[in-house]
């Protein structure tokens, strides 16, 4: 008896590799956007806390203002970086 091993088709292998590459690229893109959002919001909160500490405010007005501004900015950047389809 002959034992013939079937080799996968070149086109099929290339398609699977392209799909895996696309998924990895998409994952890297969205994870970098998440870290950018985290950094932007964190910087806004930290900056607001430092300004409130420096000015001696009883109510953390600058923390609230800069936090909301950072959230808006990060959402704007997120939407801007989404792939256009």
C-alpha positions, 0 to 999 in steps of 0.5 A: 500500500502506498501512503500518500501524504497530501500537501496543502495547496499554496494558495490555501496556506497563503490565505491562512497566513494573510488572515492571521497577519490581518488579525494580529495587525488589527489587535496591535492597532486597537491595543495601541489605541487603548494605551493611548487613551489610557495615557491621555486620560491619566495625564489629564487627571494627574495634571488636574490634581496637581493644579488643584493641589497647587491652587489650594482648591477645596473642590477639585475643579481642575481635576474634573475639567481636565479629566473630562477634556482628556476623555473627550480628546481621547474619544476624538483621537479614537474615532479619528484613528478608526479604519475608514470603510 
